[in-house]
Structure formats: C-alpha cells, structure tokens
Amino acid sequence: MRPDWKYIVVSGTADAAVPFIGTERWISCLDRPIKNDFHAWYMDKDVAGTVIEYDLITLVTIKACGHTVPTYCPEQGLLMLQKWLDGSF
C-alpha cells in the first residue's frame, strides 16, 4: 500500500539555476496520470503562474520569480503554499 502523500514542485520562471522547462520535463518523464492539466493561477486578478496536477505531484510555476521563492516572490510563494495546502488550485 502506498502512502497518501502529496508532493509539490515549485519553479520560478526566471530561475537561471534550474529552468522550469527542465523541471517540467523530468516530472513528465515520471509518467504520472494528469489529474488537472496546465492552467493559470492568480494573485490579485493577475496571472501569478501555472499549475499542473498529476497523481500525487503538483508542479507550480511562479511568474518572473527567481531561484529562491521566499527571497524573490514572498507574497506569491505564501499564496501558492496556501492554495496547495487547501486544494484550491
């Protein structure tokens, strides 16, 4: 029996150290079923990034954010975490 853990992978779209395209690629290679395909998520009626939900794994991008979300985009990062925890993506 597998545990009912869920994982989140967060990637800033302006991250030069770990580009989000590579992150999308390795997650897609896991061949997890997609539960909710790519869609935008919003902060103050503006697009804050994208999200795709696979079985047990959620990939979230944060628009124009660098490598460390708390440093570059703390408000978006907090909202993203709240949305993931309460399942409102």
Biopython code that builds the backbone (N, CA, C, O; Angstrom):
import numpy as np
from Bio.PDB.StructureBuilder import StructureBuilder

atoms = [
    (1, "MET", "N", (0.842, -1.180, 0.000)),
    (1, "MET", "CA", (0.000, 0.000, 0.000)),
    (1, "MET", "C", (0.886, 1.242, 0.000)),
    (1, "MET", "O", (1.831, 1.327, 0.784)),
    (2, "ARG", "N", (0.595, 2.193, -0.860)),
    (2, "ARG", "CA", (1.385, 3.425, -0.928)),
    (2, "ARG", "C", (0.820, 4.457, 0.047)),
    (2, "ARG", "O", (-0.386, 4.492, 0.295)),
    (3, "PRO", "N", (1.685, 5.280, 0.587)),
    (3, "PRO", "CA", (1.189, 6.344, 1.470)),
    (3, "PRO", "C", (0.449, 7.401, 0.654)),
    (3, "PRO", "O", (0.716, 7.576, -0.535)),
    (4, "ASP", "N", (-0.470, 8.093, 1.290)),
    (4, "ASP", "CA", (-1.227, 9.153, 0.623)),
    (4, "ASP", "C", (-0.525, 10.484, 0.790)),
    (4, "ASP", "O", (-1.134, 11.469, 1.208)),
    (5, "TRP", "N", (0.737, 10.514, 0.469)),
    (5, "TRP", "CA", (1.498, 11.758, 0.497)),
    (5, "TRP", "C", (1.249, 12.493, -0.797)),
    (5, "TRP", "O", (0.930, 11.884, -1.819)),
    (6, "LYS", "N", (1.393, 13.789, -0.752)),
    (6, "LYS", "CA", (1.367, 14.547, -1.984)),
    (6, "LYS", "C", (2.583, 15.458, -1.992)),
    (6, "LYS", "O", (3.041, 15.923, -0.949)),
    (7, "TYR", "N", (3.086, 15.698, -3.173)),
    (7, "TYR", "CA", (4.314, 16.461, -3.333)),
    (7, "TYR", "C", (4.045, 17.690, -4.182)),
    (7, "TYR", "O", (3.203, 17.673, -5.080)),
    (8, "ILE", "N", (4.774, 18.758, -3.883)),
    (8, "ILE", "CA", (4.707, 19.952, -4.699)),
    (8, "ILE", "C", (6.119, 20.282, -5.165)),
    (8, "ILE", "O", (7.077, 20.220, -4.394)),
    (9, "VAL", "N", (6.224, 20.631, -6.432)),
    (9, "VAL", "CA", (7.485, 21.085, -7.002)),
    (9, "VAL", "C", (7.217, 22.495, -7.504)),
    (9, "VAL", "O", (6.299, 22.719, -8.293)),
    (10, "VAL", "N", (8.024, 23.443, -7.042)),
    (10, "VAL", "CA", (7.823, 24.853, -7.375)),
    (10, "VAL", "C", (9.009, 25.332, -8.194)),
    (10, "VAL", "O", (10.164, 25.030, -7.891)),
    (11, "SER", "N", (8.696, 26.085, -9.237)),
    (11, "SER", "CA", (9.753, 26.573, -10.101)),
    (11, "SER", "C", (9.437, 27.998, -10.540)),
    (11, "SER", "O", (8.351, 28.270, -11.050)),
    (12, "GLY", "N", (10.385, 28.901, -10.341)),
    (12, "GLY", "CA", (10.239, 30.268, -10.819)),
    (12, "GLY", "C", (10.552, 30.330, -12.301)),
    (12, "GLY", "O", (11.479, 29.671, -12.772)),
    (13, "THR", "N", (9.786, 31.118, -13.037)),
    (13, "THR", "CA", (10.016, 31.189, -14.479)),
    (13, "THR", "C", (11.264, 31.990, -14.830)),
    (13, "THR", "O", (11.721, 31.947, -15.972)),
    (14, "ALA", "N", (11.819, 32.719, -13.868)),
    (14, "ALA", "CA", (13.057, 33.477, -14.110)),
    (14, "ALA", "C", (14.246, 32.841, -13.395)),
    (14, "ALA", "O", (15.254, 33.505, -13.151)),
    (15, "ASP", "N", (14.131, 31.574, -13.065)),
    (15, "ASP", "CA", (15.191, 30.851, -12.358)),
    (15, "ASP", "C", (16.268, 30.427, -13.352)),
    (15, "ASP", "O", (16.046, 29.539, -14.176)),
    (16, "ALA", "N", (17.427, 31.061, -13.272)),
    (16, "ALA", "CA", (18.525, 30.736, -14.183)),
    (16, "ALA", "C", (19.286, 29.487, -13.727)),
    (16, "ALA", "O", (19.965, 28.854, -14.536)),
    (17, "ALA", "N", (19.183, 29.129, -12.457)),
    (17, "ALA", "CA", (19.914, 27.970, -11.939)),
    (17, "ALA", "C", (19.222, 26.656, -12.306)),
    (17, "ALA", "O", (19.882, 25.691, -12.693)),
    (18, "VAL", "N", (17.901, 26.622, -12.186)),
    (18, "VAL", "CA", (17.120, 25.427, -12.507)),
    (18, "VAL", "C", (15.926, 25.875, -13.355)),
    (18, "VAL", "O", (14.853, 26.131, -12.807)),
    (19, "PRO", "N", (16.085, 25.972, -14.664)),
    (19, "PRO", "CA", (14.998, 26.447, -15.520)),
    (19, "PRO", "C", (13.749, 25.571, -15.414)),
    (19, "PRO", "O", (13.835, 24.346, -15.337)),
    (20, "PHE", "N", (12.605, 26.219, -15.410)),
    (20, "PHE", "CA", (11.348, 25.489, -15.211)),
    (20, "PHE", "C", (11.057, 24.499, -16.340)),
    (20, "PHE", "O", (10.358, 23.510, -16.120)),
    (21, "ILE", "N", (11.571, 24.742, -17.526)),
    (21, "ILE", "CA", (11.356, 23.815, -18.642)),
    (21, "ILE", "C", (11.958, 22.446, -18.312)),
    (21, "ILE", "O", (11.351, 21.416, -18.605)),
    (22, "GLY", "N", (13.143, 22.432, -17.707)),
    (22, "GLY", "CA", (13.764, 21.175, -17.294)),
    (22, "GLY", "C", (12.975, 20.483, -16.205)),
    (22, "GLY", "O", (12.861, 19.258, -16.198)),
    (23, "THR", "N", (12.433, 21.255, -15.290)),
    (23, "THR", "CA", (11.619, 20.689, -14.217)),
    (23, "THR", "C", (10.365, 20.047, -14.794)),
    (23, "THR", "O", (9.997, 18.936, -14.411)),
    (24, "GLU", "N", (9.709, 20.751, -15.719)),
    (24, "GLU", "CA", (8.528, 20.176, -16.383)),
    (24, "GLU", "C", (8.885, 18.865, -17.069)),
    (24, "GLU", "O", (8.124, 17.898, -17.026)),
    (25, "ARG", "N", (10.046, 18.847, -17.696)),
    (25, "ARG", "CA", (10.465, 17.668, -18.454)),
    (25, "ARG", "C", (10.671, 16.444, -17.558)),
    (25, "ARG", "O", (10.161, 15.364, -17.856)),
    (26, "TRP", "N", (11.426, 16.612, -16.446)),
    (26, "TRP", "CA", (11.684, 15.421, -15.633)),
    (26, "TRP", "C", (10.428, 14.921, -14.946)),
    (26, "TRP", "O", (10.276, 13.719, -14.725)),
    (27, "ILE", "N", (9.522, 15.837, -14.604)),
    (27, "ILE", "CA", (8.265, 15.380, -13.989)),
    (27, "ILE", "C", (7.429, 14.621, -15.013)),
    (27, "ILE", "O", (6.836, 13.593, -14.683)),
    (28, "SER", "N", (7.372, 15.112, -16.255)),
    (28, "SER", "CA", (6.595, 14.403, -17.277)),
    (28, "SER", "C", (7.175, 13.014, -17.545)),
    (28, "SER", "O", (6.443, 12.100, -17.925)),
    (29, "CYS", "N", (8.479, 12.850, -17.350)),
    (29, "CYS", "CA", (9.122, 11.540, -17.552)),
    (29, "CYS", "C", (8.718, 10.514, -16.499)),
    (29, "CYS", "O", (8.970, 9.322, -16.674)),
    (30, "LEU", "N", (8.097, 10.955, -15.413)),
    (30, "LEU", "CA", (7.645, 10.023, -14.387)),
    (30, "LEU", "C", (6.380, 9.281, -14.806)),
    (30, "LEU", "O", (5.985, 8.307, -14.165)),
    (31, "ASP", "N", (5.746, 9.747, -15.887)),
    (31, "ASP", "CA", (4.536, 9.108, -16.428)),
    (31, "ASP", "C", (3.408, 8.985, -15.403)),
    (31, "ASP", "O", (2.710, 7.972, -15.355)),
    (32, "ARG", "N", (3.239, 10.010, -14.597)),
    (32, "ARG", "CA", (2.125, 10.035, -13.652)),
    (32, "ARG", "C", (0.865, 10.475, -14.400)),
    (32, "ARG", "O", (0.955, 11.324, -15.287)),
    (33, "PRO", "N", (-0.282, 9.935, -14.076)),
    (33, "PRO", "CA", (-1.514, 10.388, -14.722)),
    (33, "PRO", "C", (-1.793, 11.859, -14.376)),
    (33, "PRO", "O", (-1.594, 12.287, -13.239)),
    (34, "ILE", "N", (-2.257, 12.620, -15.372)),
    (34, "ILE", "CA", (-2.607, 14.021, -15.139)),
    (34, "ILE", "C", (-4.027, 14.081, -14.585)),
    (34, "ILE", "O", (-4.964, 13.556, -15.186)),
    (35, "LYS", "N", (-4.172, 14.728, -13.431)),
    (35, "LYS", "CA", (-5.488, 14.911, -12.822)),
    (35, "LYS", "C", (-6.118, 16.233, -13.236)),
    (35, "LYS", "O", (-7.336, 16.323, -13.390)),
    (36, "ASN", "N", (-5.290, 17.262, -13.417)),
    (36, "ASN", "CA", (-5.777, 18.590, -13.785)),
    (36, "ASN", "C", (-4.688, 19.238, -14.629)),
    (36, "ASN", "O", (-3.628, 19.590, -14.111)),
    (37, "ASP", "N", (-4.943, 19.399, -15.927)),
    (37, "ASP", "CA", (-3.917, 19.871, -16.854)),
    (37, "ASP", "C", (-3.536, 21.328, -16.586)),
    (37, "ASP", "O", (-4.164, 22.007, -15.774)),
    (38, "PHE", "N", (-2.500, 21.795, -17.281)),
    (38, "PHE", "CA", (-1.974, 23.144, -17.086)),
    (38, "PHE", "C", (-3.075, 24.192, -17.096)),
    (38, "PHE", "O", (-3.933, 24.209, -17.979)),
    (39, "HIS", "N", (-3.035, 25.052, -16.110)),
    (39, "HIS", "CA", (-3.924, 26.204, -16.057)),
    (39, "HIS", "C", (-3.242, 27.294, -15.235)),
    (39, "HIS", "O", (-2.332, 27.025, -14.451)),
    (40, "ALA", "N", (-3.694, 28.511, -15.426)),
    (40, "ALA", "CA", (-3.114, 29.642, -14.705)),
    (40, "ALA", "C", (-3.657, 29.679, -13.277)),
    (40, "ALA", "O", (-4.765, 29.218, -13.001)),
    (41, "TRP", "N", (-2.854, 30.233, -12.386)),
    (41, "TRP", "CA", (-3.351, 30.564, -11.051)),
    (41, "TRP", "C", (-3.121, 32.059, -10.860)),
    (41, "TRP", "O", (-2.244, 32.645, -11.495)),
    (42, "TYR", "N", (-3.905, 32.664, -9.993)),
    (42, "TYR", "CA", (-3.985, 34.120, -9.930)),
    (42, "TYR", "C", (-3.702, 34.665, -8.535)),
    (42, "TYR", "O", (-3.951, 34.019, -7.517)),
    (43, "MET", "N", (-3.170, 35.880, -8.539)),
    (43, "MET", "CA", (-2.997, 36.660, -7.314)),
    (43, "MET", "C", (-3.446, 38.077, -7.653)),
    (43, "MET", "O", (-2.906, 38.697, -8.569)),
    (44, "ASP", "N", (-4.421, 38.587, -6.925)),
    (44, "ASP", "CA", (-4.962, 39.930, -7.169)),
    (44, "ASP", "C", (-5.403, 40.108, -8.615)),
    (44, "ASP", "O", (-5.126, 41.143, -9.223)),
    (45, "LYS", "N", (-6.081, 39.119, -9.169)),
    (45, "LYS", "CA", (-6.626, 39.121, -10.529)),
    (45, "LYS", "C", (-5.576, 39.128, -11.641)),
    (45, "LYS", "O", (-5.919, 39.296, -12.811)),
    (46, "ASP", "N", (-4.307, 38.947, -11.290)),
    (46, "ASP", "CA", (-3.235, 38.843, -12.274)),
    (46, "ASP", "C", (-2.709, 37.408, -12.282)),
    (46, "ASP", "O", (-2.700, 36.737, -11.250)),
    (47, "VAL", "N", (-2.274, 36.946, -13.448)),
    (47, "VAL", "CA", (-1.689, 35.608, -13.533)),
    (47, "VAL", "C", (-0.401, 35.584, -12.717)),
    (47, "VAL", "O", (0.500, 36.393, -12.937)),
    (48, "ALA", "N", (-0.326, 34.656, -11.780)),
    (48, "ALA", "CA", (0.857, 34.524, -10.924)),
    (48, "ALA", "C", (1.735, 33.364, -11.359)),
    (48, "ALA", "O", (2.870, 33.239, -10.899)),
    (49, "GLY", "N", (1.221, 32.511, -12.242)),
    (49, "GLY", "CA", (1.978, 31.366, -12.711)),
    (49, "GLY", "C", (1.049, 30.315, -13.281)),
    (49, "GLY", "O", (-0.105, 30.595, -13.606)),
    (50, "THR", "N", (1.569, 29.092, -13.399)),
    (50, "THR", "CA", (0.767, 27.979, -13.897)),
    (50, "THR", "C", (0.855, 26.818, -12.924)),
    (50, "THR", "O", (1.746, 26.755, -12.077)),
    (51, "VAL", "N", (-0.084, 25.909, -13.065)),
    (51, "VAL", "CA", (-0.092, 24.711, -12.226)),
    (51, "VAL", "C", (-0.592, 23.540, -13.064)),
    (51, "VAL", "O", (-1.495, 23.683, -13.888)),
    (52, "ILE", "N", (0.012, 22.389, -12.833)),
    (52, "ILE", "CA", (-0.475, 21.126, -13.399)),
    (52, "ILE", "C", (-0.445, 20.114, -12.270)),
    (52, "ILE", "O", (0.533, 20.013, -11.529)),
    (53, "GLU", "N", (-1.527, 19.372, -12.151)),
    (53, "GLU", "CA", (-1.632, 18.392, -11.074)),
    (53, "GLU", "C", (-1.613, 16.991, -11.662)),
    (53, "GLU", "O", (-2.481, 16.608, -12.448)),
    (54, "TYR", "N", (-0.608, 16.248, -11.261)),
    (54, "TYR", "CA", (-0.507, 14.835, -11.600)),
    (54, "TYR", "C", (-0.979, 14.048, -10.389)),
    (54, "TYR", "O", (-1.271, 14.625, -9.342)),
    (55, "ASP", "N", (-1.054, 12.741, -10.530)),
    (55, "ASP", "CA", (-1.361, 11.888, -9.390)),
    (55, "ASP", "C", (-0.243, 12.041, -8.355)),
    (55, "ASP", "O", (0.885, 11.614, -8.603)),
    (56, "LEU", "N", (-0.535, 12.632, -7.224)),
    (56, "LEU", "CA", (0.351, 12.840, -6.067)),
    (56, "LEU", "C", (1.403, 13.937, -6.229)),
    (56, "LEU", "O", (2.079, 14.266, -5.255)),
    (57, "ILE", "N", (1.567, 14.515, -7.419)),
    (57, "ILE", "CA", (2.583, 15.538, -7.637)),
    (57, "ILE", "C", (1.932, 16.764, -8.265)),
    (57, "ILE", "O", (1.190, 16.652, -9.241)),
    (58, "THR", "N", (2.216, 17.932, -7.701)),
    (58, "THR", "CA", (1.745, 19.182, -8.281)),
    (58, "THR", "C", (2.961, 20.009, -8.673)),
    (58, "THR", "O", (3.864, 20.223, -7.865)),
    (59, "LEU", "N", (2.977, 20.473, -9.923)),
    (59, "LEU", "CA", (4.029, 21.365, -10.396)),
    (59, "LEU", "C", (3.442, 22.762, -10.511)),
    (59, "LEU", "O", (2.452, 22.972, -11.213)),
    (60, "VAL", "N", (4.053, 23.712, -9.820)),
    (60, "VAL", "CA", (3.601, 25.097, -9.834)),
    (60, "VAL", "C", (4.744, 25.971, -10.335)),
    (60, "VAL", "O", (5.880, 25.844, -9.878)),
    (61, "THR", "N", (4.437, 26.855, -11.276)),
    (61, "THR", "CA", (5.413, 27.869, -11.660)),
    (61, "THR", "C", (4.962, 29.200, -11.078)),
    (61, "THR", "O", (3.770, 29.465, -10.924)),
    (62, "ILE", "N", (5.942, 30.020, -10.763)),
    (62, "ILE", "CA", (5.671, 31.367, -10.270)),
    (62, "ILE", "C", (6.290, 32.331, -11.272)),
    (62, "ILE", "O", (7.503, 32.348, -11.481)),
    (63, "LYS", "N", (5.427, 33.131, -11.883)),
    (63, "LYS", "CA", (5.829, 34.025, -12.966)),
    (63, "LYS", "C", (6.864, 35.040, -12.492)),
    (63, "LYS", "O", (6.694, 35.685, -11.457)),
    (64, "ALA", "N", (7.941, 35.170, -13.270)),
    (64, "ALA", "CA", (9.007, 36.153, -13.056)),
    (64, "ALA", "C", (9.730, 35.992, -11.719)),
    (64, "ALA", "O", (10.284, 36.957, -11.192)),
    (65, "CYS", "N", (9.726, 34.796, -11.178)),
    (65, "CYS", "CA", (10.372, 34.551, -9.890)),
    (65, "CYS", "C", (11.709, 33.847, -10.109)),
    (65, "CYS", "O", (11.855, 33.020, -11.010)),
    (66, "GLY", "N", (12.674, 34.193, -9.270)),
    (66, "GLY", "CA", (13.995, 33.595, -9.344)),
    (66, "GLY", "C", (14.085, 32.286, -8.590)),
    (66, "GLY", "O", (13.064, 31.672, -8.280)),
    (67, "HIS", "N", (15.300, 31.855, -8.294)),
    (67, "HIS", "CA", (15.572, 30.530, -7.741)),
    (67, "HIS", "C", (14.985, 30.312, -6.344)),
    (67, "HIS", "O", (14.458, 29.235, -6.067)),
    (68, "THR", "N", (15.063, 31.284, -5.484)),
    (68, "THR", "CA", (14.532, 31.108, -4.121)),
    (68, "THR", "C", (13.268, 31.939, -3.986)),
    (68, "THR", "O", (13.322, 33.165, -3.887)),
    (69, "VAL", "N", (12.142, 31.262, -3.985)),
    (69, "VAL", "CA", (10.836, 31.935, -3.955)),
    (69, "VAL", "C", (10.695, 32.869, -2.752)),
    (69, "VAL", "O", (10.242, 33.998, -2.940)),
    (70, "PRO", "N", (11.053, 32.470, -1.532)),
    (70, "PRO", "CA", (10.887, 33.390, -0.406)),
    (70, "PRO", "C", (11.680, 34.694, -0.550)),
    (70, "PRO", "O", (11.288, 35.728, -0.009)),
    (71, "THR", "N", (12.786, 34.637, -1.277)),
    (71, "THR", "CA", (13.603, 35.832, -1.488)),
    (71, "THR", "C", (13.021, 36.727, -2.575)),
    (71, "THR", "O", (12.886, 37.936, -2.387)),
    (72, "TYR", "N", (12.679, 36.129, -3.709)),
    (72, "TYR", "CA", (12.267, 36.908, -4.869)),
    (72, "TYR", "C", (10.771, 37.220, -4.911)),
    (72, "TYR", "O", (10.382, 38.288, -5.383)),
    (73, "CYS", "N", (9.939, 36.320, -4.432)),
    (73, "CYS", "CA", (8.482, 36.461, -4.568)),
    (73, "CYS", "C", (7.763, 35.952, -3.311)),
    (73, "CYS", "O", (6.990, 34.998, -3.396)),
    (74, "PRO", "N", (8.000, 36.562, -2.166)),
    (74, "PRO", "CA", (7.421, 36.014, -0.939)),
    (74, "PRO", "C", (5.894, 36.007, -0.911)),
    (74, "PRO", "O", (5.302, 35.063, -0.388)),
    (75, "GLU", "N", (5.247, 37.022, -1.453)),
    (75, "GLU", "CA", (3.780, 37.069, -1.418)),
    (75, "GLU", "C", (3.182, 35.964, -2.285)),
    (75, "GLU", "O", (2.254, 35.269, -1.870)),
    (76, "GLN", "N", (3.724, 35.809, -3.493)),
    (76, "GLN", "CA", (3.240, 34.751, -4.377)),
    (76, "GLN", "C", (3.525, 33.379, -3.781)),
    (76, "GLN", "O", (2.704, 32.467, -3.876)),
    (77, "GLY", "N", (4.695, 33.242, -3.167)),
    (77, "GLY", "CA", (5.053, 31.968, -2.557)),
    (77, "GLY", "C", (4.119, 31.574, -1.431)),
    (77, "GLY", "O", (3.733, 30.410, -1.322)),
    (78, "LEU", "N", (3.757, 32.522, -0.601)),
    (78, "LEU", "CA", (2.840, 32.226, 0.508)),
    (78, "LEU", "C", (1.464, 31.847, -0.027)),
    (78, "LEU", "O", (0.863, 30.876, 0.433)),
    (79, "LEU", "N", (0.965, 32.607, -0.994)),
    (79, "LEU", "CA", (-0.341, 32.294, -1.572)),
    (79, "LEU", "C", (-0.315, 30.933, -2.256)),
    (79, "LEU", "O", (-1.260, 30.155, -2.126)),
    (80, "MET", "N", (0.754, 30.642, -2.979)),
    (80, "MET", "CA", (0.886, 29.343, -3.638)),
    (80, "MET", "C", (0.828, 28.209, -2.619)),
    (80, "MET", "O", (0.139, 27.212, -2.837)),
    (81, "LEU", "N", (1.538, 28.355, -1.521)),
    (81, "LEU", "CA", (1.535, 27.324, -0.479)),
    (81, "LEU", "C", (0.147, 27.162, 0.131)),
    (81, "LEU", "O", (-0.306, 26.039, 0.350)),
    (82, "GLN", "N", (-0.528, 28.273, 0.405)),
    (82, "GLN", "CA", (-1.884, 28.193, 0.955)),
    (82, "GLN", "C", (-2.833, 27.492, -0.012)),
    (82, "GLN", "O", (-3.633, 26.654, 0.404)),
    (83, "LYS", "N", (-2.752, 27.829, -1.300)),
    (83, "LYS", "CA", (-3.618, 27.201, -2.294)),
    (83, "LYS", "C", (-3.344, 25.701, -2.402)),
    (83, "LYS", "O", (-4.275, 24.908, -2.542)),
    (84, "TRP", "N", (-2.085, 25.317, -2.338)),
    (84, "TRP", "CA", (-1.759, 23.901, -2.425)),
    (84, "TRP", "C", (-2.270, 23.145, -1.203)),
    (84, "TRP", "O", (-2.841, 22.061, -1.326)),
    (85, "LEU", "N", (-2.062, 23.723, -0.029)),
    (85, "LEU", "CA", (-2.486, 23.048, 1.196)),
    (85, "LEU", "C", (-4.000, 22.905, 1.294)),
    (85, "LEU", "O", (-4.503, 21.886, 1.767)),
    (86, "ASP", "N", (-4.728, 23.931, 0.846)),
    (86, "ASP", "CA", (-6.190, 23.833, 0.948)),
    (86, "ASP", "C", (-6.851, 23.257, -0.311)),
    (86, "ASP", "O", (-8.075, 23.151, -0.381)),
    (87, "GLY", "N", (-6.034, 22.885, -1.301)),
    (87, "GLY", "CA", (-6.550, 22.236, -2.500)),
    (87, "GLY", "C", (-7.337, 23.155, -3.414)),
    (87, "GLY", "O", (-8.239, 22.700, -4.119)),
    (88, "SER", "N", (-7.012, 24.448, -3.416)),
    (88, "SER", "CA", (-7.809, 25.387, -4.213)),
    (88, "SER", "C", (-7.163, 25.770, -5.547)),
    (88, "SER", "O", (-7.562, 26.761, -6.160)),
    (89, "PHE", "N", (-6.179, 25.005, -6.002)),
    (89, "PHE", "CA", (-5.631, 25.260, -7.333)),
    (89, "PHE", "C", (-6.657, 24.821, -8.308)),
    (89, "PHE", "O", (-6.446, 24.926, -9.516)),
]
sb = StructureBuilder()
sb.init_structure("model")
sb.init_model(0)
sb.init_chain("A")
sb.init_seg("    ")
for serial, (resi, resn, name, xyz) in enumerate(atoms, 1):
    if name == "N":
        sb.init_residue(resn, " ", resi, " ")
    sb.init_atom(name, np.array(xyz, "f"), 0.0, 1.0, " ", f" {name:<3s}", serial, name[0])
structure = sb.get_structure()
